[in-house]
Amino acid sequence: MKFPLLPELVSFIDTLPEPHILCDRQYRVLAANTAYRRSFGENQVFTGRTCFDISHHFKVPCDQAGETCPVKQSLRSGQRERVLHLHQTPQGEAYVNIELSPIRDGKGDIVYFIEKMEPVAVARGLSYAQGLVGRAPAFQHMLEMVARVAPSEATVLLLGESGTGKELVAKAIHDASRRAEKPFVALDCSGLTETLFESELFGHERGAFTGATSRSVGLVEAARGGTLFLDEVGDIPLAMQVKLLRLLETGTYRRVGSADPHKADIRLVSATHRNLRKMVTDGSFRQDLYFRLSTFPVELPPLRERPTDIPLLAKSLLSRVAADRNLVISADALKLLGHYDYPGNVRELRNIIERASLLCDGEEIQPMHLPEEVRSGRIWRETPVGLSPNLRELEHQTLEIRLAQHRGSRKMLAAELGISERTLYRRLKLRRE
């Protein structure tokens, strides 16, 4: 059934600064605004083609090709839907935030959709020199959480094993926020004494303690208007935790050696590889601070849960550590890299690539340039060994959410989560126990 296309609707989307298209229930693009044509190819014909053909070069709708389909979701829910997609653009693959709004006729039936697209500048699907790199389902799920929380002022807690790139994700959250033009300041909390922690965070006055020969600006002040990233917050001793809690609760701080309060203007992102819930139970981490920090937890997947990203990451890392050389990685070396389990995650992969580039005198990295543990062909683990209770609970919560949202088969859900069907059924069984 055809519906009359309102010229006012077409004129309206053309006034919008972000890329927008108008499409029908059959996925056909009826109009594309100027911003969309500028972003996705001014010389291309969009009208009459399907959105999945233009964006993905698919021959079938997204949900039949392993992607989430916002049109199907909106038809099912009757509401606006948001998804993260990996689109084909004239500049290559790029992550795009999609917001789809249904348009109803006089009877209340959905007849059109307006789709708004916003590029996620902090990540790419293919290997490139800077930013987050990946396209595995586990990576995309993490990036979707980052894209949702970044524009807000919510406090974010990044959970993940060492080497998964927590500072890089924290910087991505900053870069996609309203504070992007202001400073991003990071502090590693491990190994700091109480005095040093307080001085680093809040600054100190001259003579506040032995060695304080001049006034020092703290990181809270240095990050004014921007983002403060506290790495390894699980390592902060109890005596120092109360000082951080006071900052979060009151929004004020005092320099060491001063009684004058100062107003803080920061967005806090923290990270840990520790089990903070267990630490709360054990009494080594304050419960009130934990809830302050974990407004929006984001779990970073270990590299073994995103093996399809290893070739992309390896090539990207090679371009960073050997930028002045035209080095490539041989197919045999890539195969070995893809079967290693990476207990040190992306950080370990970077070290392996940098070492190999130094050992390689030619133009192609070969298996002989890789460490023995990689050449031995150890198979990557399907699930993390010794998954900590808080991450296991978070995993169960994530699974509950995905189960509630998913309408396809268990096989499709497993593919979206980046795990095997066998692993999915095992986790479903653990969930019921």
C-alpha positions as CSV (number, residue, x, y, z in Angstrom):
1,M,0.0,0.0,0.0
2,K,1.4,3.4,-1.0
3,F,1.2,6.5,1.2
4,P,1.3,10.1,0.0
5,L,4.8,11.5,0.6
6,L,4.4,14.9,2.3
7,P,6.7,17.5,0.8
8,E,6.7,19.3,4.1
9,L,8.3,16.2,5.7
10,V,11.1,16.1,3.0
11,S,11.6,19.8,3.4
12,F,11.8,19.5,7.2
13,I,14.6,16.9,7.2
14,D,16.6,18.9,4.7
15,T,16.9,21.7,7.3
16,L,18.5,19.4,9.9
17,P,22.3,19.7,10.3
18,E,22.8,15.9,11.0
19,P,22.5,13.3,8.2
20,H,18.9,12.1,8.0
21,I,16.9,9.9,5.6
22,L,13.2,9.2,5.2
23,C,12.3,5.6,4.5
24,D,9.2,3.4,4.4
25,R,8.2,0.1,6.0
26,Q,9.9,-1.8,3.1
27,Y,13.3,-0.2,4.0
28,R,13.2,2.0,0.8
29,V,14.8,5.4,1.1
30,L,12.4,8.1,0.0
31,A,14.5,11.1,0.7
32,A,18.0,12.0,2.0
33,N,18.9,15.4,3.3
34,T,21.9,17.5,2.3
35,A,24.0,16.5,5.3
36,Y,23.4,12.8,4.5
37,R,24.5,13.3,0.9
38,R,27.5,15.2,2.0
39,S,28.6,12.5,4.4
40,F,27.8,9.4,2.4
41,G,28.4,10.4,-1.2
42,E,27.1,13.4,-3.1
43,N,27.3,11.6,-6.4
44,Q,25.4,8.6,-5.3
45,V,21.7,7.9,-5.9
46,F,19.9,7.1,-2.7
47,T,16.2,7.4,-3.4
48,G,14.6,4.1,-4.2
49,R,17.4,2.0,-2.8
50,T,17.1,0.1,0.5
51,C,18.8,1.4,3.6
52,F,20.6,-1.9,4.1
53,D,22.0,-1.8,0.6
54,I,23.3,1.8,1.0
55,S,24.7,1.4,4.5
56,H,26.0,-2.2,4.5
57,H,25.9,-3.4,0.9
58,F,23.6,-6.2,2.1
59,K,21.1,-7.9,-0.1
60,V,18.8,-8.6,2.8
61,P,17.6,-6.6,5.8
62,C,20.1,-6.1,8.6
63,D,18.4,-8.6,11.0
64,Q,18.8,-11.3,8.3
65,A,22.5,-10.5,8.0
66,G,23.5,-10.7,11.7
67,E,22.9,-7.0,12.5
68,T,20.3,-5.3,14.7
69,C,17.6,-3.8,12.6
70,P,16.1,-0.6,14.0
71,V,13.1,-0.7,11.6
72,K,12.1,-4.1,12.8
73,Q,12.6,-3.0,16.4
74,S,10.5,0.1,15.9
75,L,7.7,-1.8,14.2
76,R,7.7,-4.2,17.2
77,S,7.9,-1.6,19.9
78,G,6.1,1.3,18.2
79,Q,8.7,3.6,19.6
80,R,11.9,5.4,18.8
81,E,14.9,3.0,18.6
82,R,18.6,3.6,18.9
83,V,21.3,1.2,17.6
84,L,25.0,1.3,16.8
85,H,25.9,0.2,13.3
86,L,29.1,-0.3,11.2
87,H,28.4,1.5,7.9
88,Q,30.1,1.6,4.6
89,T,31.1,5.2,3.8
90,P,33.2,6.8,1.0
91,Q,36.0,7.0,3.6
92,G,35.7,3.3,4.5
93,E,33.9,1.5,7.4
94,A,32.8,3.7,10.2
95,Y,30.6,3.3,13.4
96,V,27.4,5.3,13.3
97,N,24.9,6.0,16.0
98,I,21.4,5.5,14.5
99,E,18.2,7.0,16.0
100,L,15.1,5.9,14.2
101,S,11.7,7.7,14.8
102,P,8.4,6.3,13.5
103,I,6.0,8.6,11.6
104,R,2.2,7.6,11.9
105,D,-0.7,8.4,9.7
106,G,-4.1,9.7,10.9
107,K,-5.2,6.2,12.0
108,G,-2.1,5.8,14.2
109,D,-0.3,3.3,11.9
110,I,3.4,3.6,11.2
111,V,3.9,4.5,7.6
112,Y,7.4,6.2,7.5
113,F,10.6,6.4,9.5
114,I,13.0,9.3,10.0
115,E,16.5,8.0,10.5
116,K,19.2,10.2,12.1
117,M,22.9,9.2,11.8
118,E,25.8,10.5,13.9
119,P,29.3,9.2,13.2
120,V,31.1,7.8,16.3
121,A,34.5,9.4,15.6
122,V,36.3,7.6,18.4
123,A,36.2,4.1,16.7
124,R,36.6,2.5,13.4
125,G,35.7,-0.9,12.0
126,L,38.9,-1.3,10.1
127,S,42.5,-0.9,11.2
128,Y,43.6,2.7,11.4
129,A,46.2,4.7,13.2
130,Q,44.3,6.1,16.2
131,G,41.4,5.3,18.4
132,L,39.5,2.2,19.2
133,V,39.7,-0.6,16.6
134,G,37.4,-3.5,16.2
135,R,34.2,-5.0,14.7
136,A,33.6,-8.2,16.8
137,P,30.2,-8.4,18.5
138,A,31.7,-8.2,22.0
139,F,33.6,-5.0,20.9
140,Q,30.5,-3.5,19.3
141,H,28.4,-4.1,22.4
142,M,31.0,-2.4,24.5
143,L,31.2,0.5,22.1
144,E,27.4,0.8,22.1
145,M,27.5,1.3,25.9
146,V,30.2,3.9,25.5
147,A,28.2,5.7,22.8
148,R,25.1,5.8,25.1
149,V,26.8,7.1,28.2
150,A,29.4,9.5,26.7
151,P,27.0,12.5,26.0
152,S,25.7,12.4,29.6
153,E,27.5,13.5,32.8
154,A,27.1,10.1,34.4
155,T,30.0,8.6,36.4
156,V,31.4,5.6,34.5
157,L,33.2,2.6,35.9
158,L,35.2,0.6,33.4
159,L,35.6,-3.1,34.3
160,G,38.1,-5.4,32.6
161,E,41.3,-7.3,32.8
162,S,44.7,-5.6,32.7
163,G,45.7,-4.6,29.1
164,T,42.2,-4.3,27.7
165,G,42.6,-0.6,27.0
166,K,40.6,1.1,29.8
167,E,42.4,4.4,29.5
168,L,41.7,4.4,25.7
169,V,38.0,3.8,26.3
170,A,38.0,6.5,29.0
171,K,39.5,8.9,26.5
172,A,36.8,7.8,23.9
173,I,34.1,8.7,26.4
174,H,35.7,12.1,27.0
175,D,36.1,12.7,23.2
176,A,32.4,11.9,22.6
177,S,31.2,14.1,25.5
178,R,30.2,17.7,25.8
179,R,33.6,18.2,27.6
180,A,35.7,17.1,24.6
181,E,37.3,20.5,24.2
182,K,38.4,20.6,27.8
183,P,41.3,18.6,29.4
184,F,41.4,14.8,29.9
185,V,43.5,14.1,32.9
186,A,44.5,10.6,34.1
187,L,45.8,9.3,37.4
188,D,47.0,5.8,38.2
189,C,45.9,5.2,41.8
190,S,48.0,2.1,42.4
191,G,51.0,2.5,44.8
192,L,50.2,6.0,46.0
193,T,50.6,6.9,49.7
194,E,47.8,8.8,51.4
195,T,49.7,12.1,51.3
196,L,50.8,11.7,47.7
197,F,47.3,10.7,46.6
198,E,45.7,13.7,48.3
199,S,48.4,16.0,46.9
200,E,48.1,14.6,43.4
201,L,44.3,14.9,43.4
202,F,43.7,18.2,45.2
203,G,47.1,20.0,45.1
204,H,48.9,21.5,48.0
205,E,50.1,24.7,49.5
206,R,53.7,25.7,50.1
207,G,54.9,24.1,53.3
208,A,52.0,21.7,53.6
209,F,54.4,18.8,54.1
210,T,58.1,18.1,53.9
211,G,59.3,18.8,50.4
212,A,56.4,21.1,49.5
213,T,58.5,24.1,48.5
214,S,55.8,25.7,46.4
215,R,52.1,25.7,45.7
216,S,51.0,22.8,43.4
217,V,47.8,22.5,41.3
218,G,46.1,19.2,41.7
219,L,44.6,17.0,39.0
220,V,41.0,18.0,39.9
221,E,41.9,21.6,39.2
222,A,43.9,20.7,36.1
223,A,40.9,18.8,34.7
224,R,38.5,21.7,35.3
225,G,35.7,21.6,32.7
226,G,36.9,18.2,31.4
227,T,37.3,14.6,32.5
228,L,39.3,13.1,35.3
229,F,40.2,9.4,34.8
230,L,41.2,7.4,37.9
231,D,42.7,4.1,36.9
232,E,42.9,1.2,39.4
233,V,40.5,2.7,41.9
234,G,40.4,-0.7,43.6
235,D,43.9,0.0,44.8
236,I,42.9,3.1,46.8
237,P,43.3,2.4,50.6
238,L,40.3,3.0,52.8
239,A,41.7,6.2,54.4
240,M,41.9,7.8,50.9
241,Q,38.6,6.5,49.7
242,V,36.7,8.9,52.1
243,K,38.5,11.9,50.5
244,L,37.4,10.8,47.0
245,L,33.8,10.2,48.3
246,R,33.7,13.7,49.8
247,L,34.7,15.2,46.4
248,L,31.9,13.3,44.7
249,E,29.3,14.1,47.3
250,T,30.0,17.8,47.8
251,G,31.6,18.7,44.5
252,T,34.3,20.6,46.5
253,Y,37.9,20.0,47.6
254,R,40.6,21.6,49.6
255,R,44.3,21.7,48.8
256,V,46.6,20.0,51.3
257,G,47.6,22.6,53.9
258,S,44.6,24.9,53.1
259,A,41.2,25.4,54.7
260,D,39.7,27.2,51.7
261,P,37.2,25.1,49.7
262,H,37.3,25.0,45.9
263,K,34.5,24.0,43.5
264,A,35.2,21.0,41.3
265,D,34.0,20.9,37.7
266,I,34.9,17.4,36.4
267,R,33.3,14.4,34.9
268,L,34.7,11.3,36.7
269,V,35.6,8.0,34.8
270,S,37.2,5.3,36.9
271,A,38.5,1.8,36.1
272,T,39.6,-1.3,37.9
273,H,40.5,-5.0,37.2
274,R,39.5,-5.8,40.8
275,N,36.3,-7.3,42.1
276,L,34.9,-4.2,43.9
277,R,31.7,-5.9,45.1
278,K,33.8,-8.6,46.9
279,M,36.0,-5.8,48.3
280,V,32.9,-4.1,49.7
281,T,31.8,-7.4,51.3
282,D,35.4,-7.8,52.7
283,G,35.4,-4.3,54.1
284,S,38.3,-3.1,52.0
285,F,36.2,-0.8,49.7
286,R,33.5,1.6,50.9
287,Q,30.0,0.7,49.7
288,D,28.9,4.3,49.4
289,L,31.9,5.0,47.2
290,Y,31.3,1.9,45.1
291,F,27.8,3.1,44.3
292,R,29.0,6.6,43.5
293,L,31.6,5.3,41.1
294,S,29.4,2.6,39.4
295,T,26.5,4.7,38.1
296,F,27.1,3.2,34.6
297,P,29.5,0.2,34.5
298,V,31.0,-0.8,31.2
299,E,32.8,-4.1,30.8
300,L,35.7,-4.3,28.4
301,P,36.0,-7.7,26.7
302,P,39.3,-9.5,26.9
303,L,41.1,-10.0,23.5
304,R,40.4,-13.8,23.6
305,E,36.6,-13.0,23.3
306,R,37.2,-11.0,20.1
307,P,39.6,-13.1,18.1
308,T,38.3,-11.8,14.8
309,D,39.6,-8.4,15.7
310,I,43.2,-9.6,16.1
311,P,44.3,-9.0,12.5
312,L,42.8,-5.5,12.5
313,L,44.5,-4.7,15.8
314,A,47.8,-6.2,14.7
315,K,47.9,-4.1,11.6
316,S,46.8,-1.0,13.4
317,L,49.4,-1.5,16.1
318,L,52.1,-2.1,13.6
319,S,51.3,1.2,11.9
320,R,51.9,2.9,15.3
321,V,55.0,1.1,16.5
322,A,56.8,1.1,13.1
323,A,55.2,4.2,11.5
324,D,58.4,5.0,9.5
325,R,58.6,1.5,7.9
326,N,56.4,-0.2,5.2
327,L,56.1,-3.4,7.2
328,V,53.4,-6.0,6.7
329,I,52.5,-9.1,8.6
330,S,52.6,-12.4,6.7
331,A,49.5,-14.6,6.5
332,D,51.3,-17.4,8.5
333,A,52.2,-14.9,11.3
334,L,48.6,-13.5,11.4
335,K,47.3,-17.1,11.7
336,L,49.5,-17.7,14.7
337,L,48.6,-14.4,16.3
338,G,44.9,-15.3,15.9
339,H,45.3,-18.6,17.9
340,Y,47.1,-17.2,20.9
341,D,45.1,-16.5,24.1
342,Y,46.7,-13.1,25.1
343,P,46.6,-13.2,29.0
344,G,47.9,-9.6,28.7
345,N,45.2,-8.6,26.2
346,V,45.8,-5.7,23.7
347,R,48.8,-4.5,25.7
348,E,50.5,-7.8,25.2
349,L,49.6,-7.9,21.5
350,R,51.2,-4.4,21.1
351,N,54.4,-5.7,22.8
352,I,54.5,-8.7,20.5
353,I,54.1,-6.6,17.4
354,E,56.7,-4.1,18.5
355,R,59.2,-6.8,19.3
356,A,58.5,-8.5,16.0
357,S,59.1,-5.3,14.1
358,L,62.5,-4.8,15.8
359,L,63.5,-8.4,14.9
360,C,62.4,-8.1,11.3
361,D,65.0,-6.8,8.9
362,G,62.9,-7.2,5.8
363,E,59.5,-5.9,4.9
364,E,57.3,-8.8,6.2
365,I,56.9,-10.1,9.7
366,Q,57.2,-13.9,9.7
367,P,56.4,-16.5,12.3
368,M,60.1,-16.6,13.3
369,H,59.8,-13.0,14.5
370,L,57.1,-13.9,17.0
371,P,57.7,-15.1,20.6
372,E,57.9,-18.9,21.3
373,E,54.6,-18.9,23.2
374,V,52.8,-17.5,20.1
375,R,54.5,-20.0,17.7
376,S,53.6,-22.9,20.0
377,G,50.0,-22.6,18.8
378,R,48.3,-22.4,22.1
379,I,44.5,-22.1,21.5
380,W,42.7,-19.1,22.9
381,R,40.3,-19.8,25.7
382,E,36.6,-19.6,24.9
383,T,35.7,-18.1,28.3
384,P,37.8,-16.2,30.9
385,V,39.5,-18.4,33.5
386,G,38.7,-17.3,37.1
387,L,36.1,-14.8,36.1
388,S,35.6,-12.7,39.2
389,P,32.2,-12.7,40.9
390,N,31.4,-9.0,40.2
391,L,32.2,-9.5,36.5
392,R,30.2,-12.8,36.5
393,E,27.2,-10.9,38.0
394,L,27.6,-8.1,35.5
395,E,27.8,-10.8,32.7
396,H,24.5,-12.3,34.0
397,Q,22.9,-8.8,34.1
398,T,24.0,-8.1,30.5
399,L,22.7,-11.5,29.4
400,E,19.3,-10.8,31.1
401,I,19.1,-7.5,29.1
402,R,20.1,-9.1,25.8
403,L,17.6,-11.9,26.3
404,A,14.8,-9.5,27.0
405,Q,15.6,-7.5,23.8
406,H,16.5,-10.3,21.5
407,R,13.8,-11.8,19.3
408,G,15.8,-14.1,17.1
409,S,17.3,-17.6,17.6
410,R,19.8,-18.6,20.3
411,K,22.4,-19.0,17.5
412,M,21.9,-15.4,16.4
413,L,22.1,-14.2,20.0
414,A,25.4,-16.1,20.5
415,A,26.8,-14.5,17.4
416,E,25.8,-11.0,18.6
417,L,27.5,-11.7,22.0
418,G,30.6,-13.0,20.2
419,I,30.5,-16.4,21.9
420,S,29.6,-20.0,20.7
421,E,26.2,-21.5,21.1
422,R,27.7,-24.0,23.6
423,T,29.0,-21.2,25.7
424,L,25.7,-19.4,25.6
425,Y,23.7,-22.4,26.7
426,R,26.3,-23.0,29.5
427,R,25.8,-19.4,30.7
428,L,22.0,-19.7,30.5
429,K,22.3,-22.8,32.7
430,L,24.4,-21.0,35.2
431,R,21.9,-18.1,35.2
432,R,19.1,-20.5,36.2
433,E,21.1,-22.1,39.0
